[in-house]
Structures are given as C-alpha cells and as structure tokens.
Amino acid sequence: MTTKQPPNPRQKYTVLSPYQCPNHKHWHENGDTVELLPCEADFLILSGKVALATTTAKPKGEA
C-alpha cells in the first residue's frame, strides 16, 4: 500500500537584497535562489528581500 505524499509547498525565490536566515544564521547574497515556504517568504517579500523566481523558458517553436 502506497501513501501519497503532499506536494512540496516550497517555491523558489530570487534574493534581491542580502539577508540572514534566522534558522541557520546563513547569509544569502544578491542573485541567490532559495526555496521557502509561503509563510517564510511573506515577510521577506514585504521587506523587499526576495521576489518570486522567474523562469527563462522559451516558448515552443523558438530556438
């Protein structure tokens, strides 16, 4: 019998301004990509520290 795991609620965010992770005391620099839970990201988004990461995928048919 298999158990279904819930989907990963974490999303990728791009660091806009350096900040220190409160859990691990690790600094994230400009341009880093971090995975955060929505509740973790709320304050950082409001303070301008992170933004939702954008994908650079090209539409189909373009080389």
Beta strands, then each sheet from edge to edge (+ up, - down):
strand 1: 11-15
strand 2: 19-20
strand 3: 27-28
strand 4: 33-36
strand 5: 50-52
sheet 1: 4+ 1- 5+
sheet 2: 2+ 3-
end
